[in-house]
Amino acid sequence: MAQTKCGFCNNTSFELKETTPLNSNFKMYFIQCNSCGHPVGTVDYRNTNVILDEVKQNLQSDIEGVSGQVNSLSFEISRILRILNN
């Protein structure tokens, strides 16, 4: 298998460098040569799957809370109807 090399200095070791590009509101990770710093790619600062998992957990918690409130209201409505029917 071929080994990845820096296109500038032919080094074969790379590193992840956190940076905020000019005029950007978001951080990025640059994959760069650890010898000369020549960039070879970028990666999102926050992994999309991690963000989606956090949103999913928050939504599940909210749904469980609303579900509990609906069950309580349903119980109270049933109780009121029983009282009115008697």
Backbone hydrogen bonds, N-H to C=O, Kabsch-Sander energy under -0.5 kcal/mol:
donor,donor_aa,acceptor,acceptor_aa,energy
6,C,11,N,-2.9
10,N,6,C,-1.5
15,E,32,Q,-2.9
17,K,15,E,-0.5
17,K,30,F,-2.8
19,T,28,M,-2.6
24,S,21,P,-1.3
28,M,19,T,-3.1
29,Y,43,V,-2.7
30,F,17,K,-3.1
30,F,28,M,-0.5
31,I,41,G,-2.8
32,Q,15,E,-2.7
32,Q,30,F,-0.7
33,C,38,H,-2.3
34,N,13,S,-2.1
37,G,33,C,-1.4
40,V,31,I,-3.4
41,G,31,I,-1.2
43,V,29,Y,-2.7
45,Y,27,K,-0.9
47,N,45,Y,-0.5
51,I,47,N,-2.0
52,L,48,T,-2.6
53,D,49,N,-2.2
54,E,50,V,-2.1
55,V,51,I,-2.3
56,K,52,L,-2.6
57,Q,53,D,-2.4
58,N,54,E,-2.2
59,L,55,V,-2.6
60,Q,56,K,-2.6
61,S,57,Q,-2.1
62,D,58,N,-2.3
63,I,59,L,-2.8
64,E,60,Q,-2.4
65,G,61,S,-2.0
66,V,62,D,-2.4
67,S,63,I,-2.9
68,G,64,E,-2.1
69,Q,65,G,-1.8
70,V,66,V,-2.7
71,N,67,S,-2.4
72,S,68,G,-2.1
73,L,69,Q,-2.5
74,S,70,V,-2.7
75,F,71,N,-2.2
76,E,72,S,-2.3
77,I,73,L,-2.7
78,S,74,S,-2.3
79,R,75,F,-2.2
80,I,76,E,-2.5
81,L,77,I,-2.5
82,R,78,S,-2.1
83,I,79,R,-2.0
84,L,80,I,-2.6
85,N,81,L,-2.1
86,N,82,R,-1.0
86,N,83,I,-0.5
